[in-house]
Amino acid sequence: QVQLVESGGGLVQPGGPLRLSCAASGTIFAIYNWAWYRQAPGKQRELVATITDRDMTNYVDSVKGRFTISRDNAKNTVFLQMNSLKIEDTAVYYCYARLSGVGGINTYWGQGTQVTVSS
């Protein structure tokens, strides 16, 4: 059974950095796409960043130049380096993966990690 486990969330001051990690475990043959989403209180879940198996990346406009998504294929892990954090970046961050496992190609979500930007 495939699981995604996030780590790295917490409280940070405006302007500070934070790095999120998400590790996939289980029987995995290939991970095609990773993504980070976030959901702030009272708002819909928002796509933040994506990375393909060819390392092509894409970002929502509000984080361009501040966030960087990367992946470690050997460790089945994706990262989100967040710099120059703003109060409006406060949200629960979720990782997402589209991958090939024992059951074929499916999508999976992490449990979420809270990021709070506050002075």
Residue, then its C-alpha position, 0 to 999 in steps of 0.5 A: q500500500v502506497q503512503l505519502v508522508e509530509s514533514g517540515g511544516g511549522l511556524v515561521q516569521p514573515g520573510g523566513p524560509l521553510r522546507l517541506s518534504c514528502a516521502a512515498s513508501g510502499t511498492i512503487f515502480a515509477i512516480y510520474n508527477w508530484a505536486w504541492y497543493r495548499q488550503a487556507p481556512g475558508k478557501q479552496r485547495e490551490l495548486v502551488a507547484t508541480i514537477t514531472d518525471r522530466d523535471m519540468t516545473n510549474y508554479v502558481d503566480s503568487v509563489k513564482g520566484r519564492f518557492t522551488i519544487s524538486r524531487d529525489n527519485a532515488k528516495n521517492t521524495v519531493f521537496l518544496q523550498m519556500n523562501s520569503l514567506k508571506i502571511e498569505d502563504t499560511a495554509v495546510y500544504y498537501c503533497y500529491a503523486r501520480l505513480s505506478g504501483v502494484g495496483g497500476i497507475n493511481t494518484y495519492w495524497g499526503q495527510g497535510t502539514q500546517v505552515t503558519v507565517s506570523s510575527 
